[in-house]
Amino acid sequence: MAGKSNLVNLDAMIKREDFATVSASAGATFDTVGTISLRDFTPGGMIGPSLRKPDFQRETNHWDPEQVVSLLDCFVNGDLIPSVILWQSPTYVFVIDGGHRLSALRAWVEDDYGDGPTSQSYFGFQVPEEQRKVANRTREMVAKKVGTWQHYLARSSLEDLEQQERIRLTTIVTRGLPIQWVKGDADRAEQSFFKINTKGTALDDVEELLLRTRQKPVSIASRAVIRAGKGHKYWSKFPEQIAAQIETSAKKVHAALFEPEIKRPVKTLDLPLAGPKGVRTALEVLIELILISIRNQNAEPKKVDDLQDDTDGQETLKVLSRTYRLVRRVTGNDQGSLGLHPAVYFYGPTGRHSSPMFMGTLSLIAKKLTNNDDTFFMKFTEVRESLESLLITHKDLIATILQRLVSTRRVEQYSTLLDKIISALLANQSVTDDDLVHFAGLDGRVITGKEQSTGKAISDDVKSGVFIRTALSTSLKCPICRGYLDPDKSISYDHVTRVRDGGLGTPGNVQLTHPYCNQSVKC
């Protein structure tokens, strides 16, 4: 499997359609065509505009540039390409298997590998920088290895072509991918999809979860947030007013979590709370974060399946609202915002985002809020300076501890670790390396050491880590708690001498603080 940051997003090439709208359909009873060709993706094509992905189909973002190039190379050279599997409803032709193959062909025709006009419109003109970079890399590789569609169009009218190029042109003009048609109703088509995807490139855990629970509010909310309310509208079946509110709420949560877009190496302390917004990685974070946000004092729901299907959109709205409320306790300018600095709390020693640190921290805050433990935030503020100093100086050890923990328990154990550190600092105890290991529930001593590079080149990880460490050393701090300020996201303007004591709004009487410190700590 390619790295998640090196995958081509072709999801816009074939639109989605809610499969529930055709659930009573019996499928085609007439003879169907046996192939689908490039002509179907050109202006005037017949099958292309009718293609749809059912809502249970995975997102078309699992191929790296090499796989796209390989498919196109096989196509133009007449090499074997497996059949695509389609199902005919009365209104659309649904792709049961072969979405990546068909999307790659359309992407070639339109020169759109995730950043072209079709993709821009589909993603609400908010295509991530990472997606654009992969698209450009794919485009360059296709042009070099296969040739562009526009190149072949321009050459098709020429007579003096070399034999190999003429063969390729003839193949492109005459070739079609074979189609296997699923017979039966919509239920049969859905069963075929899941049966197919237990073989070959199987669904990963997150995909399987989202597809299986696609009517649950957490799944709908996650899909909405990841694209800031853009892309396919998994909530389109809800009343128009509710659907609009879902999109607005999702956009706010997205902005709070994923903006600004992170770049490597890191050259700014204005970092996104939830890390990169690459779809597959971020979805996993979102699902867990939303569950953390909505859990009650009994820690329920424990998983997405514990919730009922959302039939009218109200539950999805509630889920988004509670998630936003939790996030706003961490960032933003609301009165209760702690203004946690992402570089301190959510990023590791190499400047890479740490999902366990992020979700573990928010899990701890969510638990305190759910249990109405208002005193925790005052206690947190009391030791905030010492806590943040410890988190910065022990980043390497904390990263090693997280690696030693069982992956399924990292969030829970980091939340516990953080809570115990705060308690120890409140008791005026010094927290040692051994204490951190013990607080995390690990037996024995964890030995940590920075990885030493044998090369002379400076990696992006080293650059990012050095930048963050250096930038934090001169960063603004809140004069009330002495914790780091994140002025790009969360700041409050405080009268040094209170207004009730005669203080004026003059430059000499104004200081920058955390919103919580200003409104809740300073009485």
Secondary structure, DSSP 8 states (H G I E B T S, - for coil): ---GGG-B--TTSS-EE-GGGGTT-----S---SEEEGGGGSTT-SSGGGEEEETTS--S--B-HHHHHHHHHHHHTT-----EEEEE-SS-EEEEE-HHHHHHHHHHHHT-SSSSHHHHHHTTT---HHHHHHHHHHHHHHHHHT--HHHHHHHTT-S---HHHHHHHHHHHH-EEEEEE--S-HHHHHHHHHHHTTSSS---HHHHHHHHTTTSHHHHHHHHHHTTT-SS-TTTTS-HHHHHHHHHHHHHHHHHHH-S---SS---S---TT----HHHHHHHHHHHHHHHH--TT----SGGGS---SSSHHHHHHHHHHHHHHHHHSSSSTT-----HHHHTB-TTS-B-HHHHHHHHHHHHHHHHTT-THHHHHHHHHHHHHHHHHHHTHHHHHHHHHHS-GGGHHHHHHHHHHHHHHHHHTT----HHHHHHHTT--S----------SSS--HHHHHHHHHHHHHHT--B-TTT--B-BTTTB-EEEESS-GGGT---SGGGEEEE-HHIIIII--
